[in-house]
Amino acid sequence: MYYFYILRCRDNTLYCGKTDNLEKRINEHNSGSSRSAKYTRGRTPVKLVYFEKFRTVGRALKREAEVKKWKKKKKEELVAAFKFL
């Protein structure tokens, strides 16, 4: 299983990414390790605000590329409509 996810950083910015292990990846972002994204290192703690599951890494990559092109307002609308189950 692969995930496309959106994190909200401490400074209220949004970060998009993809992974095969969502919990581990969020922990990496929050740890500030060398495996975390440079963007989130100074903006921790981060909080998961959105995710989607995909069967293939290719589909997750396509979704990540699509959403990264969006303006912040459209990303915020996606996040606002999302409800964790």
PDB file of N, CA, C and O in Angstrom:
ATOM      1  N   MET A   1       0.836  -1.172   0.000  1.00  0.00           N
ATOM      2  CA  MET A   1       0.000   0.000   0.000  1.00  0.00           C
ATOM      3  C   MET A   1       0.888   1.245   0.000  1.00  0.00           C
ATOM      4  O   MET A   1       1.907   1.291   0.689  1.00  0.00           O
ATOM      5  N   TYR A   2       0.500   2.229  -0.761  1.00  0.00           N
ATOM      6  CA  TYR A   2       1.237   3.492  -0.838  1.00  0.00           C
ATOM      7  C   TYR A   2       0.295   4.632  -0.481  1.00  0.00           C
ATOM      8  O   TYR A   2      -0.913   4.548  -0.702  1.00  0.00           O
ATOM      9  N   TYR A   3       0.854   5.685   0.065  1.00  0.00           N
ATOM     10  CA  TYR A   3       0.053   6.803   0.539  1.00  0.00           C
ATOM     11  C   TYR A   3       0.528   8.119  -0.063  1.00  0.00           C
ATOM     12  O   TYR A   3       1.727   8.359  -0.205  1.00  0.00           O
ATOM     13  N   PHE A   4      -0.427   8.959  -0.410  1.00  0.00           N
ATOM     14  CA  PHE A   4      -0.177  10.365  -0.669  1.00  0.00           C
ATOM     15  C   PHE A   4      -0.677  11.068   0.584  1.00  0.00           C
ATOM     16  O   PHE A   4      -1.760  10.753   1.079  1.00  0.00           O
ATOM     17  N   TYR A   5       0.100  12.020   1.105  1.00  0.00           N
ATOM     18  CA  TYR A   5      -0.304  12.654   2.355  1.00  0.00           C
ATOM     19  C   TYR A   5      -0.031  14.147   2.334  1.00  0.00           C
ATOM     20  O   TYR A   5       0.796  14.636   1.564  1.00  0.00           O
ATOM     21  N   ILE A   6      -0.741  14.857   3.192  1.00  0.00           N
ATOM     22  CA  ILE A   6      -0.504  16.283   3.395  1.00  0.00           C
ATOM     23  C   ILE A   6      -0.309  16.502   4.887  1.00  0.00           C
ATOM     24  O   ILE A   6      -1.096  16.036   5.711  1.00  0.00           O
ATOM     25  N   LEU A   7       0.760  17.224   5.215  1.00  0.00           N
ATOM     26  CA  LEU A   7       1.064  17.580   6.599  1.00  0.00           C
ATOM     27  C   LEU A   7       0.867  19.079   6.790  1.00  0.00           C
ATOM     28  O   LEU A   7       1.096  19.871   5.876  1.00  0.00           O
ATOM     29  N   ARG A   8       0.443  19.448   7.981  1.00  0.00           N
ATOM     30  CA  ARG A   8       0.401  20.859   8.349  1.00  0.00           C
ATOM     31  C   ARG A   8       1.592  21.098   9.276  1.00  0.00           C
ATOM     32  O   ARG A   8       1.738  20.448  10.311  1.00  0.00           O
ATOM     33  N   CYS A   9       2.429  22.040   8.879  1.00  0.00           N
ATOM     34  CA  CYS A   9       3.622  22.374   9.662  1.00  0.00           C
ATOM     35  C   CYS A   9       3.277  23.365  10.766  1.00  0.00           C
ATOM     36  O   CYS A   9       2.190  23.941  10.788  1.00  0.00           O
ATOM     37  N   ARG A  10       4.215  23.548  11.672  1.00  0.00           N
ATOM     38  CA  ARG A  10       4.040  24.452  12.804  1.00  0.00           C
ATOM     39  C   ARG A  10       3.693  25.876  12.351  1.00  0.00           C
ATOM     40  O   ARG A  10       2.937  26.573  13.027  1.00  0.00           O
ATOM     41  N   ASP A  11       4.244  26.308  11.207  1.00  0.00           N
ATOM     42  CA  ASP A  11       3.984  27.658  10.706  1.00  0.00           C
ATOM     43  C   ASP A  11       2.732  27.728   9.823  1.00  0.00           C
ATOM     44  O   ASP A  11       2.523  28.712   9.114  1.00  0.00           O
ATOM     45  N   ASN A  12       1.905  26.682   9.871  1.00  0.00           N
ATOM     46  CA  ASN A  12       0.620  26.585   9.172  1.00  0.00           C
ATOM     47  C   ASN A  12       0.757  26.384   7.665  1.00  0.00           C
ATOM     48  O   ASN A  12      -0.233  26.514   6.944  1.00  0.00           O
ATOM     49  N   THR A  13       1.955  26.069   7.169  1.00  0.00           N
ATOM     50  CA  THR A  13       2.111  25.742   5.760  1.00  0.00           C
ATOM     51  C   THR A  13       1.780  24.268   5.563  1.00  0.00           C
ATOM     52  O   THR A  13       1.750  23.495   6.521  1.00  0.00           O
ATOM     53  N   LEU A  14       1.534  23.888   4.318  1.00  0.00           N
ATOM     54  CA  LEU A  14       1.205  22.507   3.984  1.00  0.00           C
ATOM     55  C   LEU A  14       2.357  21.865   3.225  1.00  0.00           C
ATOM     56  O   LEU A  14       3.001  22.511   2.399  1.00  0.00           O
ATOM     57  N   TYR A  15       2.612  20.597   3.508  1.00  0.00           N
ATOM     58  CA  TYR A  15       3.648  19.830   2.822  1.00  0.00           C
ATOM     59  C   TYR A  15       3.002  18.574   2.265  1.00  0.00           C
ATOM     60  O   TYR A  15       2.290  17.872   2.984  1.00  0.00           O
ATOM     61  N   CYS A  16       3.244  18.278   0.979  1.00  0.00           N
ATOM     62  CA  CYS A  16       2.713  17.083   0.322  1.00  0.00           C
ATOM     63  C   CYS A  16       3.828  16.071   0.102  1.00  0.00           C
ATOM     64  O   CYS A  16       4.967  16.438  -0.189  1.00  0.00           O
ATOM     65  N   GLY A  17       3.490  14.802   0.244  1.00  0.00           N
ATOM     66  CA  GLY A  17       4.476  13.757   0.013  1.00  0.00           C
ATOM     67  C   GLY A  17       3.821  12.420  -0.269  1.00  0.00           C
ATOM     68  O   GLY A  17       2.596  12.302  -0.277  1.00  0.00           O
ATOM     69  N   LYS A  18       4.656  11.409  -0.503  1.00  0.00           N
ATOM     70  CA  LYS A  18       4.177  10.044  -0.701  1.00  0.00           C
ATOM     71  C   LYS A  18       5.088   9.102   0.054  1.00  0.00           C
ATOM     72  O   LYS A  18       6.267   9.392   0.255  1.00  0.00           O
ATOM     73  N   THR A  19       4.541   7.972   0.470  1.00  0.00           N
ATOM     74  CA  THR A  19       5.311   7.002   1.248  1.00  0.00           C
ATOM     75  C   THR A  19       4.623   5.647   1.200  1.00  0.00           C
ATOM     76  O   THR A  19       3.478   5.524   0.766  1.00  0.00           O
ATOM     77  N   ASP A  20       5.350   4.635   1.655  1.00  0.00           N
ATOM     78  CA  ASP A  20       4.736   3.308   1.800  1.00  0.00           C
ATOM     79  C   ASP A  20       4.488   2.979   3.269  1.00  0.00           C
ATOM     80  O   ASP A  20       3.870   1.960   3.579  1.00  0.00           O
ATOM     81  N   ASN A  21       4.963   3.832   4.177  1.00  0.00           N
ATOM     82  CA  ASN A  21       4.752   3.634   5.609  1.00  0.00           C
ATOM     83  C   ASN A  21       4.443   4.997   6.235  1.00  0.00           C
ATOM     84  O   ASN A  21       5.354   5.743   6.593  1.00  0.00           O
ATOM     85  N   LEU A  22       3.189   5.307   6.360  1.00  0.00           N
ATOM     86  CA  LEU A  22       2.742   6.634   6.775  1.00  0.00           C
ATOM     87  C   LEU A  22       3.209   7.008   8.177  1.00  0.00           C
ATOM     88  O   LEU A  22       3.734   8.103   8.378  1.00  0.00           O
ATOM     89  N   GLU A  23       3.030   6.136   9.129  1.00  0.00           N
ATOM     90  CA  GLU A  23       3.414   6.434  10.510  1.00  0.00           C
ATOM     91  C   GLU A  23       4.924   6.687  10.633  1.00  0.00           C
ATOM     92  O   GLU A  23       5.352   7.643  11.279  1.00  0.00           O
ATOM     93  N   LYS A  24       5.708   5.827  10.014  1.00  0.00           N
ATOM     94  CA  LYS A  24       7.167   5.977  10.057  1.00  0.00           C
ATOM     95  C   LYS A  24       7.593   7.293   9.404  1.00  0.00           C
ATOM     96  O   LYS A  24       8.475   7.984   9.915  1.00  0.00           O
ATOM     97  N   ARG A  25       6.978   7.634   8.295  1.00  0.00           N
ATOM     98  CA  ARG A  25       7.359   8.852   7.573  1.00  0.00           C
ATOM     99  C   ARG A  25       7.048  10.110   8.389  1.00  0.00           C
ATOM    100  O   ARG A  25       7.855  11.038   8.423  1.00  0.00           O
ATOM    101  N   ILE A  26       5.907  10.146   9.034  1.00  0.00           N
ATOM    102  CA  ILE A  26       5.560  11.303   9.858  1.00  0.00           C
ATOM    103  C   ILE A  26       6.541  11.424  11.021  1.00  0.00           C
ATOM    104  O   ILE A  26       6.957  12.529  11.371  1.00  0.00           O
ATOM    105  N   ASN A  27       6.912  10.294  11.620  1.00  0.00           N
ATOM    106  CA  ASN A  27       7.912  10.317  12.695  1.00  0.00           C
ATOM    107  C   ASN A  27       9.251  10.848  12.197  1.00  0.00           C
ATOM    108  O   ASN A  27       9.940  11.572  12.916  1.00  0.00           O
ATOM    109  N   GLU A  28       9.622  10.489  10.965  1.00  0.00           N
ATOM    110  CA  GLU A  28      10.865  11.005  10.390  1.00  0.00           C
ATOM    111  C   GLU A  28      10.797  12.523  10.221  1.00  0.00           C
ATOM    112  O   GLU A  28      11.759  13.229  10.523  1.00  0.00           O
ATOM    113  N   HIS A  29       9.668  13.017   9.742  1.00  0.00           N
ATOM    114  CA  HIS A  29       9.498  14.470   9.600  1.00  0.00           C
ATOM    115  C   HIS A  29       9.652  15.147  10.962  1.00  0.00           C
ATOM    116  O   HIS A  29      10.359  16.148  11.082  1.00  0.00           O
ATOM    117  N   ASN A  30       9.010  14.618  11.961  1.00  0.00           N
ATOM    118  CA  ASN A  30       9.031  15.242  13.289  1.00  0.00           C
ATOM    119  C   ASN A  30      10.371  15.105  13.999  1.00  0.00           C
ATOM    120  O   ASN A  30      10.682  15.905  14.881  1.00  0.00           O
ATOM    121  N   SER A  31      11.162  14.114  13.635  1.00  0.00           N
ATOM    122  CA  SER A  31      12.456  13.919  14.290  1.00  0.00           C
ATOM    123  C   SER A  31      13.512  14.893  13.777  1.00  0.00           C
ATOM    124  O   SER A  31      14.506  15.151  14.454  1.00  0.00           O
ATOM    125  N   GLY A  32      13.293  15.435  12.574  1.00  0.00           N
ATOM    126  CA  GLY A  32      14.282  16.319  11.981  1.00  0.00           C
ATOM    127  C   GLY A  32      15.504  15.568  11.477  1.00  0.00           C
ATOM    128  O   GLY A  32      16.555  16.168  11.254  1.00  0.00           O
ATOM    129  N   SER A  33      15.370  14.257  11.295  1.00  0.00           N
ATOM    130  CA  SER A  33      16.501  13.438  10.836  1.00  0.00           C
ATOM    131  C   SER A  33      16.882  13.797   9.402  1.00  0.00           C
ATOM    132  O   SER A  33      16.172  14.542   8.727  1.00  0.00           O
ATOM    133  N   SER A  34      17.990  13.269   8.957  1.00  0.00           N
ATOM    134  CA  SER A  34      18.452  13.527   7.595  1.00  0.00           C
ATOM    135  C   SER A  34      17.500  12.940   6.558  1.00  0.00           C
ATOM    136  O   SER A  34      17.546  13.329   5.391  1.00  0.00           O
ATOM    137  N   ARG A  35      16.649  12.019   6.962  1.00  0.00           N
ATOM    138  CA  ARG A  35      15.675  11.421   6.050  1.00  0.00           C
ATOM    139  C   ARG A  35      14.420  12.277   5.929  1.00  0.00           C
ATOM    140  O   ARG A  35      13.605  12.044   5.036  1.00  0.00           O
ATOM    141  N   SER A  36      14.250  13.248   6.796  1.00  0.00           N
ATOM    142  CA  SER A  36      13.081  14.115   6.701  1.00  0.00           C
ATOM    143  C   SER A  36      13.281  15.110   5.569  1.00  0.00           C
ATOM    144  O   SER A  36      14.409  15.365   5.149  1.00  0.00           O
ATOM    145  N   ALA A  37      12.194  15.665   5.082  1.00  0.00           N
ATOM    146  CA  ALA A  37      12.276  16.650   4.009  1.00  0.00           C
ATOM    147  C   ALA A  37      12.891  17.937   4.532  1.00  0.00           C
ATOM    148  O   ALA A  37      12.593  18.360   5.649  1.00  0.00           O
ATOM    149  N   LYS A  38      13.739  18.554   3.738  1.00  0.00           N
ATOM    150  CA  LYS A  38      14.369  19.815   4.154  1.00  0.00           C
ATOM    151  C   LYS A  38      13.299  20.849   4.509  1.00  0.00           C
ATOM    152  O   LYS A  38      13.474  21.641   5.435  1.00  0.00           O
ATOM    153  N   TYR A  39      12.199  20.835   3.770  1.00  0.00           N
ATOM    154  CA  TYR A  39      11.130  21.810   3.990  1.00  0.00           C
ATOM    155  C   TYR A  39      10.571  21.747   5.408  1.00  0.00           C
ATOM    156  O   TYR A  39      10.288  22.784   6.008  1.00  0.00           O
ATOM    157  N   THR A  40      10.411  20.547   5.945  1.00  0.00           N
ATOM    158  CA  THR A  40       9.762  20.398   7.252  1.00  0.00           C
ATOM    159  C   THR A  40      10.724  20.464   8.432  1.00  0.00           C
ATOM    160  O   THR A  40      10.274  20.573   9.573  1.00  0.00           O
ATOM    161  N   ARG A  41      12.016  20.403   8.199  1.00  0.00           N
ATOM    162  CA  ARG A  41      12.982  20.335   9.306  1.00  0.00           C
ATOM    163  C   ARG A  41      12.852  21.478  10.298  1.00  0.00           C
ATOM    164  O   ARG A  41      12.906  21.244  11.505  1.00  0.00           O
ATOM    165  N   GLY A  42      12.685  22.676   9.838  1.00  0.00           N
ATOM    166  CA  GLY A  42      12.559  23.805  10.749  1.00  0.00           C
ATOM    167  C   GLY A  42      11.130  24.146  11.104  1.00  0.00           C
ATOM    168  O   GLY A  42      10.872  25.148  11.771  1.00  0.00           O
ATOM    169  N   ARG A  43      10.203  23.322  10.666  1.00  0.00           N
ATOM    170  CA  ARG A  43       8.783  23.617  10.852  1.00  0.00           C
ATOM    171  C   ARG A  43       8.064  22.551  11.681  1.00  0.00           C
ATOM    172  O   ARG A  43       6.846  22.403  11.583  1.00  0.00           O
ATOM    173  N   THR A  44       8.807  21.820  12.486  1.00  0.00           N
ATOM    174  CA  THR A  44       8.200  20.762  13.296  1.00  0.00           C
ATOM    175  C   THR A  44       7.608  21.350  14.569  1.00  0.00           C
ATOM    176  O   THR A  44       8.048  22.419  14.993  1.00  0.00           O
ATOM    177  N   PRO A  45       6.654  20.717  15.182  1.00  0.00           N
ATOM    178  CA  PRO A  45       6.083  19.431  14.791  1.00  0.00           C
ATOM    179  C   PRO A  45       5.099  19.581  13.628  1.00  0.00           C
ATOM    180  O   PRO A  45       4.469  20.623  13.447  1.00  0.00           O
ATOM    181  N   VAL A  46       4.991  18.512  12.855  1.00  0.00           N
ATOM    182  CA  VAL A  46       4.028  18.475  11.764  1.00  0.00           C
ATOM    183  C   VAL A  46       2.871  17.577  12.179  1.00  0.00           C
ATOM    184  O   VAL A  46       3.014  16.707  13.038  1.00  0.00           O
ATOM    185  N   LYS A  47       1.722  17.807  11.553  1.00  0.00           N
ATOM    186  CA  LYS A  47       0.520  17.041  11.870  1.00  0.00           C
ATOM    187  C   LYS A  47      -0.100  16.530  10.573  1.00  0.00           C
ATOM    188  O   LYS A  47      -0.249  17.288   9.615  1.00  0.00           O
ATOM    189  N   LEU A  48      -0.457  15.259  10.538  1.00  0.00           N
ATOM    190  CA  LEU A  48      -1.131  14.684   9.373  1.00  0.00           C
ATOM    191  C   LEU A  48      -2.531  15.267   9.270  1.00  0.00           C
ATOM    192  O   LEU A  48      -3.307  15.185  10.222  1.00  0.00           O
ATOM    193  N   VAL A  49      -2.866  15.860   8.117  1.00  0.00           N
ATOM    194  CA  VAL A  49      -4.196  16.441   7.941  1.00  0.00           C
ATOM    195  C   VAL A  49      -4.960  15.822   6.776  1.00  0.00           C
ATOM    196  O   VAL A  49      -6.151  16.083   6.611  1.00  0.00           O
ATOM    197  N   TYR A  50      -4.280  14.993   5.955  1.00  0.00           N
ATOM    198  CA  TYR A  50      -4.946  14.378   4.805  1.00  0.00           C
ATOM    199  C   TYR A  50      -4.102  13.218   4.298  1.00  0.00           C
ATOM    200  O   TYR A  50      -2.873  13.275   4.324  1.00  0.00           O
ATOM    201  N   PHE A  51      -4.772  12.162   3.837  1.00  0.00           N
ATOM    202  CA  PHE A  51      -4.056  11.089   3.144  1.00  0.00           C
ATOM    203  C   PHE A  51      -5.001  10.318   2.243  1.00  0.00           C
ATOM    204  O   PHE A  51      -6.214  10.301   2.450  1.00  0.00           O
ATOM    205  N   GLU A  52      -4.418   9.682   1.237  1.00  0.00           N
ATOM    206  CA  GLU A  52      -5.130   8.787   0.318  1.00  0.00           C
ATOM    207  C   GLU A  52      -4.282   7.530   0.161  1.00  0.00           C
ATOM    208  O   GLU A  52      -3.053   7.596   0.193  1.00  0.00           O
ATOM    209  N   LYS A  53      -4.945   6.379  -0.009  1.00  0.00           N
ATOM    210  CA  LYS A  53      -4.249   5.103  -0.213  1.00  0.00           C
ATOM    211  C   LYS A  53      -4.268   4.730  -1.692  1.00  0.00           C
ATOM    212  O   LYS A  53      -5.252   4.967  -2.393  1.00  0.00           O
ATOM    213  N   PHE A  54      -3.160   4.140  -2.154  1.00  0.00           N
ATOM    214  CA  PHE A  54      -3.048   3.677  -3.534  1.00  0.00           C
ATOM    215  C   PHE A  54      -2.393   2.300  -3.548  1.00  0.00           C
ATOM    216  O   PHE A  54      -1.605   1.964  -2.664  1.00  0.00           O
ATOM    217  N   ARG A  55      -2.729   1.513  -4.559  1.00  0.00           N
ATOM    218  CA  ARG A  55      -2.148   0.171  -4.681  1.00  0.00           C
ATOM    219  C   ARG A  55      -0.767   0.192  -5.318  1.00  0.00           C
ATOM    220  O   ARG A  55       0.036  -0.712  -5.088  1.00  0.00           O
ATOM    221  N   THR A  56      -0.483   1.223  -6.121  1.00  0.00           N
ATOM    222  CA  THR A  56       0.820   1.296  -6.787  1.00  0.00           C
ATOM    223  C   THR A  56       1.507   2.616  -6.459  1.00  0.00           C
ATOM    224  O   THR A  56       0.851   3.624  -6.198  1.00  0.00           O
ATOM    225  N   VAL A  57       2.834   2.594  -6.477  1.00  0.00           N
ATOM    226  CA  VAL A  57       3.609   3.794  -6.206  1.00  0.00           C
ATOM    227  C   VAL A  57       3.396   4.819  -7.329  1.00  0.00           C
ATOM    228  O   VAL A  57       3.429   6.025  -7.083  1.00  0.00           O
ATOM    229  N   GLY A  58       3.184   4.347  -8.536  1.00  0.00           N
ATOM    230  CA  GLY A  58       2.962   5.242  -9.667  1.00  0.00           C
ATOM    231  C   GLY A  58       1.736   6.120  -9.486  1.00  0.00           C
ATOM    232  O   GLY A  58       1.763   7.312  -9.792  1.00  0.00           O
ATOM    233  N   ARG A  59       0.666   5.526  -8.990  1.00  0.00           N
ATOM    234  CA  ARG A  59      -0.570   6.304  -8.754  1.00  0.00           C
ATOM    235  C   ARG A  59      -0.357   7.332  -7.647  1.00  0.00           C
ATOM    236  O   ARG A  59      -0.840   8.459  -7.747  1.00  0.00           O
ATOM    237  N   ALA A  60       0.359   6.952  -6.599  1.00  0.00           N
ATOM    238  CA  ALA A  60       0.649   7.887  -5.504  1.00  0.00           C
ATOM    239  C   ALA A  60       1.516   9.043  -6.011  1.00  0.00           C
ATOM    240  O   ALA A  60       1.291  10.195  -5.639  1.00  0.00           O
ATOM    241  N   LEU A  61       2.491   8.745  -6.844  1.00  0.00           N
ATOM    242  CA  LEU A  61       3.354   9.778  -7.421  1.00  0.00           C
ATOM    243  C   LEU A  61       2.557  10.751  -8.291  1.00  0.00           C
ATOM    244  O   LEU A  61       2.768  11.962  -8.232  1.00  0.00           O
ATOM    245  N   LYS A  62       1.648  10.216  -9.093  1.00  0.00           N
ATOM    246  CA  LYS A  62       0.815  11.076  -9.949  1.00  0.00           C
ATOM    247  C   LYS A  62      -0.052  12.004  -9.111  1.00  0.00           C
ATOM    248  O   LYS A  62      -0.191  13.185  -9.428  1.00  0.00           O
ATOM    249  N   ARG A  63      -0.630  11.474  -8.052  1.00  0.00           N
ATOM    250  CA  ARG A  63      -1.482  12.297  -7.186  1.00  0.00           C
ATOM    251  C   ARG A  63      -0.648  13.378  -6.499  1.00  0.00           C
ATOM    252  O   ARG A  63      -1.081  14.526  -6.396  1.00  0.00           O
ATOM    253  N   GLU A  64       0.537  13.017  -6.033  1.00  0.00           N
ATOM    254  CA  GLU A  64       1.411  13.995  -5.391  1.00  0.00           C
ATOM    255  C   GLU A  64       1.756  15.121  -6.370  1.00  0.00           C
ATOM    256  O   GLU A  64       1.676  16.296  -6.013  1.00  0.00           O
ATOM    257  N   ALA A  65       2.138  14.772  -7.592  1.00  0.00           N
ATOM    258  CA  ALA A  65       2.498  15.776  -8.597  1.00  0.00           C
ATOM    259  C   ALA A  65       1.308  16.682  -8.913  1.00  0.00           C
ATOM    260  O   ALA A  65       1.466  17.892  -9.073  1.00  0.00           O
ATOM    261  N   GLU A  66       0.119  16.090  -9.000  1.00  0.00           N
ATOM    262  CA  GLU A  66      -1.090  16.862  -9.293  1.00  0.00           C
ATOM    263  C   GLU A  66      -1.369  17.891  -8.194  1.00  0.00           C
ATOM    264  O   GLU A  66      -1.584  19.069  -8.482  1.00  0.00           O
ATOM    265  N   VAL A  67      -1.366  17.450  -6.954  1.00  0.00           N
ATOM    266  CA  VAL A  67      -1.724  18.325  -5.838  1.00  0.00           C
ATOM    267  C   VAL A  67      -0.644  19.381  -5.589  1.00  0.00           C
ATOM    268  O   VAL A  67      -0.966  20.501  -5.191  1.00  0.00           O
ATOM    269  N   LYS A  68       0.616  19.051  -5.813  1.00  0.00           N
ATOM    270  CA  LYS A  68       1.691  20.024  -5.612  1.00  0.00           C
ATOM    271  C   LYS A  68       1.556  21.221  -6.551  1.00  0.00           C
ATOM    272  O   LYS A  68       2.079  22.294  -6.252  1.00  0.00           O
ATOM    273  N   LYS A  69       0.874  21.059  -7.669  1.00  0.00           N
ATOM    274  CA  LYS A  69       0.665  22.151  -8.611  1.00  0.00           C
ATOM    275  C   LYS A  69      -0.449  23.106  -8.164  1.00  0.00           C
ATOM    276  O   LYS A  69      -0.546  24.229  -8.658  1.00  0.00           O
ATOM    277  N   TRP A  70      -1.275  22.655  -7.240  1.00  0.00           N
ATOM    278  CA  TRP A  70      -2.411  23.456  -6.799  1.00  0.00           C
ATOM    279  C   TRP A  70      -1.969  24.646  -5.957  1.00  0.00           C
ATOM    280  O   TRP A  70      -0.910  24.627  -5.329  1.00  0.00           O
ATOM    281  N   LYS A  71      -2.801  25.676  -5.959  1.00  0.00           N
ATOM    282  CA  LYS A  71      -2.611  26.825  -5.066  1.00  0.00           C
ATOM    283  C   LYS A  71      -2.985  26.395  -3.649  1.00  0.00           C
ATOM    284  O   LYS A  71      -3.694  25.408  -3.452  1.00  0.00           O
ATOM    285  N   LYS A  72      -2.496  27.151  -2.668  1.00  0.00           N
ATOM    286  CA  LYS A  72      -2.734  26.805  -1.263  1.00  0.00           C
ATOM    287  C   LYS A  72      -4.237  26.739  -0.952  1.00  0.00           C
ATOM    288  O   LYS A  72      -4.675  25.869  -0.199  1.00  0.00           O
ATOM    289  N   LYS A  73      -5.021  27.650  -1.526  1.00  0.00           N
ATOM    290  CA  LYS A  73      -6.462  27.673  -1.245  1.00  0.00           C
ATOM    291  C   LYS A  73      -7.132  26.349  -1.627  1.00  0.00           C
ATOM    292  O   LYS A  73      -7.956  25.827  -0.876  1.00  0.00           O
ATOM    293  N   LYS A  74      -6.778  25.818  -2.782  1.00  0.00           N
ATOM    294  CA  LYS A  74      -7.373  24.557  -3.225  1.00  0.00           C
ATOM    295  C   LYS A  74      -6.938  23.401  -2.321  1.00  0.00           C
ATOM    296  O   LYS A  74      -7.737  22.515  -2.020  1.00  0.00           O
ATOM    297  N   LYS A  75      -5.665  23.409  -1.884  1.00  0.00           N
ATOM    298  CA  LYS A  75      -5.198  22.375  -0.959  1.00  0.00           C
ATOM    299  C   LYS A  75      -5.948  22.476   0.369  1.00  0.00           C
ATOM    300  O   LYS A  75      -6.330  21.460   0.949  1.00  0.00           O
ATOM    301  N   GLU A  76      -6.156  23.704   0.846  1.00  0.00           N
ATOM    302  CA  GLU A  76      -6.883  23.909   2.107  1.00  0.00           C
ATOM    303  C   GLU A  76      -8.313  23.389   1.999  1.00  0.00           C
ATOM    304  O   GLU A  76      -8.839  22.829   2.960  1.00  0.00           O
ATOM    305  N   GLU A  77      -8.950  23.569   0.835  1.00  0.00           N
ATOM    306  CA  GLU A  77     -10.303  23.054   0.626  1.00  0.00           C
ATOM    307  C   GLU A  77     -10.324  21.532   0.675  1.00  0.00           C
ATOM    308  O   GLU A  77     -11.246  20.944   1.239  1.00  0.00           O
ATOM    309  N   LEU A  78      -9.317  20.888   0.089  1.00  0.00           N
ATOM    310  CA  LEU A  78      -9.212  19.422   0.129  1.00  0.00           C
ATOM    311  C   LEU A  78      -9.066  18.944   1.564  1.00  0.00           C
ATOM    312  O   LEU A  78      -9.738  18.002   1.984  1.00  0.00           O
ATOM    313  N   VAL A  79      -8.192  19.592   2.308  1.00  0.00           N
ATOM    314  CA  VAL A  79      -7.950  19.229   3.707  1.00  0.00           C
ATOM    315  C   VAL A  79      -9.214  19.441   4.543  1.00  0.00           C
ATOM    316  O   VAL A  79      -9.546  18.609   5.387  1.00  0.00           O
ATOM    317  N   ALA A  80      -9.919  20.548   4.310  1.00  0.00           N
ATOM    318  CA  ALA A  80     -11.123  20.865   5.091  1.00  0.00           C
ATOM    319  C   ALA A  80     -12.228  19.837   4.859  1.00  0.00           C
ATOM    320  O   ALA A  80     -13.018  19.561   5.762  1.00  0.00           O
ATOM    321  N   ALA A  81     -12.287  19.274   3.663  1.00  0.00           N
ATOM    322  CA  ALA A  81     -13.332  18.297   3.339  1.00  0.00           C
ATOM    323  C   ALA A  81     -13.003  16.894   3.862  1.00  0.00           C
ATOM    324  O   ALA A  81     -13.872  16.022   3.882  1.00  0.00           O
ATOM    325  N   PHE A  82     -11.773  16.678   4.276  1.00  0.00           N
ATOM    326  CA  PHE A  82     -11.309  15.360   4.711  1.00  0.00           C
ATOM    327  C   PHE A  82     -11.689  15.106   6.151  1.00  0.00           C
ATOM    328  O   PHE A  82     -11.512  15.965   7.015  1.00  0.00           O
ATOM    329  N   LYS A  83     -12.208  13.926   6.403  1.00  0.00           N
ATOM    330  CA  LYS A  83     -12.577  13.501   7.762  1.00  0.00           C
ATOM    331  C   LYS A  83     -11.872  12.193   8.062  1.00  0.00           C
ATOM    332  O   LYS A  83     -12.043  11.204   7.349  1.00  0.00           O
ATOM    333  N   PHE A  84     -11.065  12.195   9.138  1.00  0.00           N
ATOM    334  CA  PHE A  84     -10.432  10.934   9.571  1.00  0.00           C
ATOM    335  C   PHE A  84     -11.512  10.006  10.098  1.00  0.00           C
ATOM    336  O   PHE A  84     -12.429  10.427  10.804  1.00  0.00           O
ATOM    337  N   LEU A  85     -11.386   8.745   9.744  1.00  0.00           N
ATOM    338  CA  LEU A  85     -12.363   7.753  10.228  1.00  0.00           C
ATOM    339  C   LEU A  85     -11.879   7.109  11.490  1.00  0.00           C
ATOM    340  O   LEU A  85     -12.564   6.251  12.047  1.00  0.00           O
TER     341      LEU A  85
END
